[in-house]
Every structure is written in C-alpha cells, then in structure tokens.
Amino acid sequence: MNRTQTRQVQVKNLEIGHNNHVIIQSMCNIETKKADEVAKQILNLEKMGCELIRVSCMDMEDAKAIKDIKKQIHIPLVADIHFDYRLALACIEAGADKIRLNPGNIGSRENVEKVVKACKEKHIPIRIGINGGSLEKDILEKYQIYLLTVKQKEEKTTVSSYIEDIYKYLEYMENNKIKTALDIEYQNITNYLKYLDNNNYETSSIIRKIVSIKLFHKYLSEEYKIKDVSSKIINPRLRRKLPNILTIEEVDNLLDIKLNTPFDYRNKAMLELMYSSGLRVSELVDLKLNNIDLDNGYVRCLGKGKKERIIPIGEIAIEYLKKYINEYRNSMKKGYYTENVFLNNHGKNITRQGFFLIIKNIAKEKNIDKNITPHMLRHSFATHLLNNGANLRTIQEMLGHSSITTTQIYTNVSNDIIKENYELYKRRD
C-alpha cells in the first residue's frame, strides 16, 4: 500500500508519521473526570496493543483529571478539546502529551494563539481538526444571544447551564459522526439519553439536560425552519435521592485550615460562611462587599428568581470574614477593581469552578473519604440545624426554597441519621 508522505511528529516516546509504523490508537468512552475508571479502561486497551489514547475534555474537571490519569498509564495521552481554549491550557498544564482541537470551535485567533504558545513552551504537538466547527460556532453564538434576549427572564447562571449542556450534547453528536446540530434526528437524542443513563447520571441531571435539549431544538426549528426532533422526548420519572451530607466531625475537620497565607484566610472565610449560612455556590461567588453587615451579623443575597433574603451568620464566620476583608483582601487585588468579596489568585472574582477545586483540594488534604461538593456544605448546614431543633420554615427561609416540600427532604436525612445512631447504640449495648 502506498502511503502519503507526512511530517514526523514526536508524541512523548512515539514517532508518528513519515515512514514510521502506523500507530494503533483508541478513544475512551467514559467521562474523563472519572479518572480511575478511565485509567482502568486505558490499561485494558494497552494490553490489547493500543499505543496512543484520546480522551475528551468537556469541562475543567475533565482537564484536571488528566494529571491523575497520567500517573496510572504508560502510553501517551491526547486531550480532545472543543469550544473552550482554557480547557486546552488546563490540559497542557495537567500533562497531556498532545492537544487536538478545532480552531472553528475555539473562537478567536487570539485564543488559538494562546494554546499554540503554551504547546510550544511544553514541546507538545497539536493536531488541528477542520470540520463543521465553524457552523456549530455560529449556531451556538446565535443561540446564546437568543437565550440572553428572548429568554432574558432566565438568570445568567441558568443561561450558562443551558450552553454548557448543549456543548456536551454536541460533543457527543460529533463523536457519533453527526456533523452539525441541523443533522440531529430523534433517534440520536434517545441514544444520547441512554448514554447518560448508562454512565450513571442522576435522573435530575438528565431531566435538566432534556430541558436544555428541547429548548435548543425549539430554537433550531424556529431559526432554521426545520422539524423540532425533540418534541416527543419525555422526561424520565424522577427518583428522589437524599442529599449527601458531612458529619459534624467531618465539617470540623474540613474547616480546620492552617492559616499561613492570605489564600488560607480567604478559604477559611468562604467555608465558614458557607456552613454558617447555607448559601448556594453562585450566591457565595457573587457576594459583594455591600452585601455583608459584619457589625450586625448578616449577609444579603439574591437567590433563584432574583428573590432577596437576609441570612444571619455565626460568630466564627464573622471573625474570619473581618480578618480576610480587613487584612488580606486588598493585597490580593493586584490592580483590579471589584466589589466581589472573594478573589482568586489573579486578583479577579473567584468562580464557581474555582471554589469547587478549592474545597476538593482541602478535602483531599484532610483525607475526607467522600466525594465532597460545595453544595454538600449547604446540605450539611440544613441537616445539622434541623437535628438541633430548628424550625423547618426557618430553614426554608434561610435556604431560599420557594416551596417547603424542597426543604422537607432534610427531615428524611435527619431520620436516617437517627436510625443509624440507634443501630450503632444497639450494637454497642
């Protein structure tokens, strides 16, 4: 067989192209953020002769997981990037051996150049893909404008969630040879929903994604005069699941932070405030200086539906907020002006993802053997209040639940804890 002459590319220890032998490669079909599962799959592929592996990076969790995956495998790893150049930068930092991207999906020339520069510095090759990305980018840009204008009643966080859901949805379609959103059929959608279910996505998460998909296809049908292929999709029945919480001992362990740097004081203040108030993550990162009254001991925030509520906070949270704001925050600003309380390492507003990584890293350092999320602190706050005799209506107000039914889930958690303690007591008796 005659081979087209190509340029030789070095990917870690592999020489690819030119006159070298054809490399056997494969791609993982597990969410990259599930690092241990992905590594196990790769090791099995290695045994079967695979020499190069691709993983898809849809979000920052996926990108950060590459570091853990790399520790467990022996073959070069290629990070497949779509839509967000920052994921490529994070993958490079995490140790990816090669980057695969489509400039049409990445966005501006400036963003592409940032990725190229980072790859040059790390001596990492880039595979440039050219497909329907430009069309998809156009569709997604128009769709985002539609959400922010026609659907302007939606909160920004909701719009952001819609867009993120559709990014992942289109990524799946592209991996399954669907060139553009305009080519998606009803069966493709049902296959995607089966994929989510098979990968143990929560029913509530699948329902939210269905809402995103239906809204997206309704937009496509109106904008491009095509059939709405999602109209017959039915939501699965919601399986009510009790929220995961931390014990009081685990909370104490998590909050016991060694205070050596300004960032330690920031982290301490954030975690104490979260546990003291039950704030949502979005409410925490959006908190402004004028939303806090430390003299009277409360914070004011806008929750879902732009509903304002005032929440009392505990003495410890007040203490560390005062210390962080008065002694350390100004030194972290680095020339930027912002009224947001909590700042990142660059002096800008901390993001939801940034806070997620902070709490994950702290939990890992503390050897807390639970898949900790920021929302778990909110659940723990509510459950511990209930266990200590707080009124359900009071908890509802503090959490900003529109319905008491949502708050009542914590009574089930509380009852389960009582049962566990009773069984433990019986065994010891």
C-alpha positions in Angstrom: 0.0 0.0 0.0 1.3 3.4 -0.9 1.4 5.9 2.0 1.1 9.6 1.7 4.3 11.2 2.9 3.7 13.1 6.1 5.8 15.1 8.5 7.1 13.1 11.5 5.7 14.2 14.9 7.0 13.2 18.3 4.3 12.4 20.9 6.1 11.6 24.1 8.1 8.4 23.2 6.2 7.8 19.9 7.4 8.8 16.4 4.3 9.3 14.3 4.0 9.9 10.6 6.6 9.9 7.7 8.0 6.3 7.4 7.2 5.2 10.9 4.8 2.3 11.5 1.1 3.0 11.8 0.2 3.8 15.4 -2.7 1.9 17.0 -4.9 4.4 18.9 -8.2 4.5 20.6 -10.5 6.8 22.5 -12.1 6.4 25.9 -15.9 6.4 26.2 -16.0 7.2 29.9 -16.2 10.8 31.3 -12.6 11.9 31.7 -13.3 13.3 35.2 -13.8 9.7 36.4 -10.0 9.4 36.4 -9.7 5.9 38.0 -12.3 4.4 35.7 -10.7 6.0 32.6 -7.2 4.8 33.7 -8.5 1.2 34.1 -10.0 1.3 30.6 -6.7 2.6 29.2 -4.7 -0.1 30.9 -7.0 -2.7 29.3 -6.5 -1.1 25.9 -2.7 -1.1 26.5 -2.9 -4.9 27.0 -4.7 -5.2 23.6 -1.9 -3.3 21.8 -3.1 0.3 22.0 -0.2 2.8 21.6 -1.9 6.1 21.9 -5.1 7.1 23.7 -7.5 10.1 23.3 -9.8 11.5 26.0 -12.4 14.1 25.6 -12.2 17.2 27.8 -15.6 18.9 28.1 -15.1 20.9 31.3 -12.4 21.8 33.8 -13.0 18.7 35.9 -12.1 16.6 32.8 -8.9 18.7 32.3 -7.7 18.5 35.9 -8.3 14.7 35.9 -5.6 14.2 33.2 -2.9 14.6 35.9 -4.3 11.6 37.9 -4.9 9.5 34.7 -1.3 10.1 33.6 0.1 8.7 36.8 -1.6 5.3 36.2 -1.0 4.7 32.4 2.1 4.1 30.2 1.1 5.3 26.8 0.9 8.9 25.5 -2.4 10.7 26.1 -4.1 13.1 23.7 -6.6 15.7 25.0 -9.5 16.3 22.6 -10.7 19.9 23.1 -13.9 21.6 22.0 -15.3 25.1 22.4 -13.1 26.4 25.2 -9.4 27.3 24.8 -9.0 27.4 28.6 -9.6 23.7 28.7 -6.6 23.2 26.4 -4.4 25.3 28.6 -5.5 23.3 31.7 -4.8 20.0 29.8 -1.4 21.2 28.9 -0.7 22.1 32.5 -2.0 18.7 33.7 0.5 16.9 31.5 -1.3 16.0 28.2 1.1 14.7 25.6 -0.8 16.1 22.7 -3.6 18.5 22.1 -6.4 18.0 19.5 -8.6 21.0 18.6 -10.7 22.6 16.0 -10.0 26.4 15.7 -13.6 26.9 14.4 -14.8 25.8 17.8 -12.2 27.5 19.9 -13.1 31.0 18.9 -10.8 34.0 18.2 -7.4 33.9 16.7 -6.0 35.2 20.0 -7.4 32.2 21.9 -5.9 29.8 19.4 -2.5 31.6 19.6 -2.6 31.2 23.4 -2.9 27.4 23.0 -0.2 27.3 20.4 2.2 29.3 22.6 1.6 27.0 25.6 2.2 23.9 23.5 5.5 25.3 22.2 6.7 26.0 25.7 5.9 22.5 26.7 7.1 21.0 23.4 3.6 19.4 22.9 2.3 18.8 19.3 -1.1 20.0 18.2 -3.5 18.2 15.9 -5.6 20.7 14.1 -9.0 19.4 13.0 -11.2 21.2 10.4 -14.8 20.1 10.3 -18.2 21.7 10.9 -16.9 23.6 13.9 -17.4 26.9 12.3 -21.0 26.3 11.6 -21.5 25.0 15.1 -19.8 28.0 16.5 -22.2 30.3 14.5 -25.2 28.3 15.7 -24.1 28.4 19.3 -23.3 32.1 19.2 -26.7 32.9 17.8 -28.3 30.6 20.4 -26.6 32.3 23.3 -27.8 35.7 22.0 -31.3 34.2 21.8 -31.1 33.0 25.4 -29.9 36.3 26.7 -32.5 38.3 24.8 -35.7 36.3 24.0 -35.2 34.3 27.2 -34.0 37.3 29.2 -36.1 36.4 32.2 -33.7 33.5 32.8 -30.9 34.0 35.3 -27.3 34.2 33.9 -26.4 31.1 35.7 -29.3 29.3 34.1 -28.3 30.5 30.6 -24.7 29.4 31.3 -26.0 25.9 32.3 -28.1 25.7 29.1 -25.0 26.5 27.0 -22.8 24.0 28.9 -25.4 21.3 28.4 -25.5 21.9 24.7 -21.7 21.9 24.4 -21.6 18.4 25.8 -24.6 17.3 23.8 -23.0 18.4 20.5 -19.7 16.9 21.6 -21.4 13.5 21.9 -23.0 14.0 18.4 -19.7 14.9 16.8 -18.1 11.8 18.3 -21.0 9.8 16.8 -20.4 11.2 13.3 -23.2 13.9 13.4 -21.5 16.8 11.6 -23.8 19.6 12.7 -26.8 20.2 15.0 -29.0 20.6 12.0 -28.4 16.9 11.2 -29.6 15.5 14.6 -32.5 13.1 14.5 -34.9 11.9 17.2 -33.0 8.6 17.5 -29.7 10.4 18.0 -31.3 12.2 21.0 -32.6 9.0 22.5 -29.2 7.4 22.1 -27.6 10.3 23.9 -30.1 10.0 26.8 -29.3 6.2 27.0 -25.6 7.1 27.1 -26.2 9.5 30.1 -28.2 6.8 31.9 -25.6 4.1 31.2 -22.9 6.4 32.7 -24.9 6.8 35.9 -26.0 10.4 35.5 -28.6 11.4 38.2 -32.2 11.4 37.0 -32.5 15.1 38.0 -29.4 15.9 35.9 -30.8 14.1 32.8 -34.1 15.9 33.2 -32.3 19.3 33.3 -30.3 18.3 30.1 -33.6 17.3 28.4 -35.0 20.8 29.2 -31.8 22.3 27.6 -32.0 20.0 24.5 -35.7 20.8 24.0 -35.1 24.5 24.2 -32.2 24.2 21.8 -34.1 22.3 19.2 -37.1 24.6 19.5 -34.7 27.4 18.7 -33.3 25.5 15.7 -36.8 24.8 14.4 -37.7 28.5 14.5 -34.4 29.9 13.3 -33.6 27.4 10.6 -37.1 26.3 9.6 -36.5 22.6 10.4 -38.5 20.0 12.2 -38.3 20.0 16.0 -36.9 16.5 16.5 -37.0 16.8 20.3 -40.8 17.4 20.7 -41.6 13.7 21.5 -38.9 13.3 24.2 -40.4 12.5 27.6 -38.8 13.2 30.9 -37.8 10.1 32.9 -39.6 9.7 36.3 -37.6 11.4 39.0 -36.0 9.1 41.5 -35.9 11.2 44.7 -32.5 10.9 46.3 -31.5 12.0 49.7 -28.7 14.7 49.7 -25.2 13.7 50.8 -24.0 15.4 53.9 -21.0 15.7 56.1 -21.0 14.7 59.8 -20.2 17.5 62.3 -16.8 15.8 62.8 -16.1 15.9 59.1 -17.2 19.6 58.9 -14.8 20.4 61.8 -12.0 18.7 60.0 -12.7 20.5 56.7 -12.8 23.9 58.4 -9.7 23.3 60.4 -7.4 25.1 57.9 -3.8 26.0 58.7 -3.6 29.8 58.2 -0.3 30.7 56.6 -1.2 32.8 53.6 -3.9 35.3 52.5 -5.4 32.5 50.4 -5.7 30.3 53.5 -7.7 33.1 55.3 -9.8 33.5 52.2 -10.6 29.8 52.1 -11.3 29.7 55.8 -13.7 32.7 55.5 -15.5 31.1 52.5 -16.0 27.7 54.1 -17.1 29.2 57.4 -19.6 31.4 55.7 -21.0 28.6 53.6 -21.5 26.4 56.6 -22.8 29.2 58.7 -25.4 30.5 56.2 -26.3 27.7 53.7 -25.5 29.9 50.7 -25.6 28.4 47.2 -22.2 28.5 45.5 -23.4 31.0 42.9 -24.5 33.3 45.8 -21.2 32.9 47.5 -19.0 33.8 44.5 -21.4 36.7 43.5 -21.4 38.2 47.1 -20.4 41.9 47.2 -18.8 43.9 50.0 -22.0 45.9 50.5 -24.0 42.6 50.9 -22.2 41.9 54.2 -23.0 43.6 57.5 -20.5 42.2 59.9 -21.4 44.5 62.8 -25.0 43.2 62.8 -24.0 39.7 61.7 -25.9 39.0 58.4 -25.5 38.7 54.7 -27.9 39.8 52.0 -28.1 37.9 48.7 -30.2 37.4 45.6 -31.2 33.8 45.2 -33.2 32.0 42.5 -35.8 34.1 40.8 -33.9 37.2 42.0 -35.5 36.9 45.4 -33.6 38.8 48.1 -33.1 37.2 51.5 -31.2 38.2 54.6 -29.3 35.5 56.4 -27.8 35.6 59.9 -24.2 34.2 60.2 -22.3 32.8 63.1 -19.6 34.4 65.2 -16.8 32.3 63.8 -17.7 33.2 60.2 -17.9 36.9 61.2 -14.4 36.7 62.8 -12.7 35.2 59.7 -14.6 37.4 57.3 -13.4 40.5 59.2 -9.8 39.2 59.2 -9.9 38.3 55.5 -11.5 41.6 54.3 -9.6 44.0 56.6 -6.2 42.4 56.5 -5.7 40.3 53.3 -8.2 41.1 50.6 -6.6 44.4 49.4 -3.2 42.6 49.0 -4.9 40.1 46.6 -6.5 42.6 44.3 -3.4 43.1 42.1 -4.6 46.3 40.5 -8.1 45.1 39.6 -11.2 46.9 41.0 -14.0 44.6 42.1 -16.7 44.8 44.7 -16.8 41.0 45.0 -15.8 39.7 48.4 -13.8 36.7 47.3 -10.9 36.9 44.9 -8.8 34.3 43.0 -5.0 34.1 42.7 -5.1 36.7 39.9 -7.0 39.3 41.8 -10.2 38.7 40.0 -13.6 37.4 41.1 -13.4 33.7 42.2 -15.6 31.4 40.0 -17.8 28.5 40.9 -15.3 26.2 39.4 -12.5 27.8 41.3 -14.3 27.3 44.6 -15.1 23.7 43.6 -11.4 23.0 43.2 -10.5 24.7 46.4 -12.9 22.6 48.5 -11.9 19.4 46.6 -8.2 20.0 47.4 -8.9 20.8 51.0 -10.9 17.6 51.4 -8.1 15.6 49.8 -5.5 17.1 52.2 -7.8 16.2 55.1 -8.3 12.6 53.9 -12.0 13.0 53.9 -13.2 9.9 52.1 -16.3 11.4 50.4 -16.9 13.0 47.0 -17.2 16.5 48.5 -19.0 19.2 46.6 -19.7 22.8 47.6 -23.4 22.0 47.8 -22.7 19.4 50.4 -21.9 22.1 52.9 -25.4 23.6 52.2 -27.0 20.2 52.8 -25.0 19.7 56.0 -25.9 23.2 57.3 -29.6 22.4 56.8 -29.5 18.9 58.3 -27.5 20.0 61.3 -29.8 22.9 62.0 -32.8 20.5 61.9 -31.1 18.0 64.2 -30.6 20.8 66.7 -34.2 21.8 66.8 -34.5 24.5 64.2 -38.0 25.2 62.7 -38.5 23.8 59.1 -40.0 27.1 58.0 -36.9 29.0 59.3 -34.6 26.7 57.4 -36.7 27.2 54.3 -36.3 30.9 54.5 -32.6 30.7 55.1 -32.0 28.4 52.2 -34.3 30.4 49.9 -36.5 27.5 48.9 -39.7 28.6 47.2 -41.5 25.5 48.5 -41.5 23.9 51.9 -41.6 20.5 50.1 -38.0 21.0 48.9 -36.9 21.7 52.5 -38.7 18.6 53.8 -36.2 16.3 52.2 -33.8 17.2 55.1 -36.3 15.6 57.6 -35.7 12.3 55.8 -31.9 12.8 56.1 -32.3 13.6 59.7 -34.4 10.5 60.3 -31.9 8.3 58.6 -29.1 9.7 60.8 -31.2 8.9 63.9 -31.8 5.4 62.7 -28.0 4.9 62.1 -27.2 6.2 65.5 -29.8 4.0 67.1 -28.5 0.9 65.3 -24.9 1.8 66.4 -26.1 2.2 70.0 -27.8 -1.2 69.9 -24.7 -2.9 68.7 -22.6 -1.3 71.5 -25.2 -2.2 74.2 
